[in-house]
Amino acid sequence: MKKYDVVILGGGISGSLFALNLIKKKKSLSILILDKERQSKPKVGEATADLSSIFLNRLGINHLLSQQQQKTGLRFIFNEQNSSDKKDVLEFASPSFKTFANGYHLNRSVFDSKLLLECEKKGVTVFRPIELNSANFKSNKCILKVSCNGINSEIESCWFIDASGRFRYIKKKFNWADKKISLNTGAISAHFTSMSAPSNWDREDTPYWLKNALGSKSYATTHFLKSNSWWWLIKLDEFTSSLGVVYNKNKISVRDPEAYFLESIKQDAILCEVTKNAQISKINHLDSLPYICTKMHQNNVAVLGDANAFIDPLFSPGLEITSQQNEHLVFLLLDYFKNNKKNTIAWKKYEDKFLKTYLDRSFVYSNLYQFMHSYDLFSNATQLLFFGYQSFAVLPLRYFPSRIKNPLRFYKVDGWIFKKLFKRYHKIVINREKNNRKSSSLKQPVSYSGINIPNGFYILFKPIHLGLIWLYNYIKIESTEFYFLIKRKIK
């Protein structure tokens, strides 16, 4: 029987990053990764957010990250009139300045394969492809029987970490329940090659973008916002791009995913031009995107990443929360190996903290779908989210690196504020629809988030700056609504 300190089920990005983080902090640990695939399969593609970028940059894998495409920013594009004229298209953007939080567009099949090789170089054992024939979980160890390339093995492990992604092995094994959430979305995506040149559908880089961003807008994570749905465009390399849609199932019924995907592209003035003459891969469909498990651990078993929960890829939060969960889980396991016992109080706090994080994110996303097609409302709500994210999650990491394991979540006051604001945004949308009005309070075709990470003492003033940008634009929105209210009463 082969014995290991930790067995990780899943050789994708979650499992590999966890192994690398754990062995970096305690080299003496014996770690085994079990992966059912012979080689890493192509995936949708992934963009890192600030926090996940910071986490990756700390792991000592810059030689792998440098081979991936650098992310140059975030873009949110609105075409409320479905016009083919570039002048009618509005945009809210956030260029990536050069900071310690710079991110990437990850070609997952390539990146995942190289991560596994990196794990082996650092002393992690990898079995692939495997079949997990049986698993016997006891209070302080697990006994596994696996087959790998025709060889049967019996494995004993002190800890078992499920990083099997949407397969969710432990959730099914123990029949853990999922939380009931209001967010109800599906996703359809494909890879495209030889897409139309940006000059055919996009504005040229503005002076602000050219001055501040790390590179061209074509390598930003681009979102096309529509009523009850949004599309992403992620350029993975010079030839291949990931294009997909996430749609609100409470409002949009999709019977034939492939037909819906292709027809939606055809009917959209911008997307039609983006994909003109491009070659398309197999179309992938996830009928039910979000889920949140009620549990995250039991005895010496824990779940990680998508094996635990998934919300929505808007703002690229998946790898971000997984990175924070990774950091926290490594901390708890190191404490276990140091004291040879599980700190039940610390584990309970960890579970409560991350469950609340997922539920709060679910609340935010379910509300955003109500007005995400509106340029001024969505950009204003996003500006407020950016204010909180930068002020309380990203900027503090410059001087307090250990805070990365604490995910951002609502407390009583800020939770109440967001509930009231989302309710107000939704009411404005309803009023506009009744009076056939579009976004009107932001006149400039392109607006910017104002996000950067200043040096030294100026970092203290950045949250004030971001908060004032949000407040200024919110006042403009309310002033416009007040103007139309008075105008209707006069008539």
C-alpha angles and dihedrals in degrees: 000000000000116000128207135173093223133017117195119199109211132043096212126110095286095052096042095047090049092051092048093048093047096047091044090059096040114020094182093068119107109224130184126193117202115198125179094204124083089214135005112276125225112266135192093271128253138230120204123227124216097273095045089047091053090049093050092046090056096053097076095245098117089126087064096040092051088063091059126079114271114236112235100193149297125289130188114192124195127193103171092168095045089234125172090211112098090214091067093054117096127203141195111196142178114196118206111246118201104274142133087270100061113144144206146225103235123213091210102201091053096039095046092051093051092046091056091050089050089052090055091049089054093052103268116138116229126198115191139198096019139166115212101218099177141352126199112191118198130178095271107015144019130226116210132187113202139170119216121179091338095311118116118216136182114214132192119198136179092212134025119201117192110213094153094128119216090353085076097193099181094043089057094040094055095030093235115182127237124232117252109244134177093228108100115172142148132199137215123186147159141179118252130197129197094020121183116281112263090240088070095061110007137070119250118263109282121234089253092054093044092050099047113021125092091233148332123332089242088077095050120103099258124203125192108204120210137162108298092344143062135200128215129210116193119175105214097182140336093294109024131064132178115227124180147146133228113200135190106245091198088068106021123056115202116191098163109031096190093049092046092050096050095040092049090054091048093051096046113086095213100038091048089057093042092057098036110141091352123141115238130210127213112311114240125206131195107188095192116032110172128060137151122197118219092225136045103181145014126185105319096343126096136173125223136196119333090000085071107033146337128194119173134316094231107119087011096262099156100083090034096062090039089055092051091045089049092054093047094045092050089052091053094047093050089052089051094051091046095052099025091231140081117256096223094189093053092047091050091052090048092052094046092047096053096040089055090047092055093045092050090050089049090053092051095049096045088056096044091060089064093068107009092121091063114093099205099036096046094043090049093050090046091050089056091048090049090050091056094040096050097038100047105023115025108029095049090058089070089073104013106047095171091066089079091089091062111083121215113255140157127272126194100279100041091040090055091048093052093048091053094045095048089050089051094048090051092050091052090052091052092049091049093050091051090053096037094242129151131201107309112154098079109060101180114091093225127034128181135220095228090224119155134130110242124202129250123342094355091073088077091062097049095085090052090051093050092045092052092050090055093045093048093053093043090055089051090053093050091045090054092049090049090050093054092044092055091043091055092048092051090053 
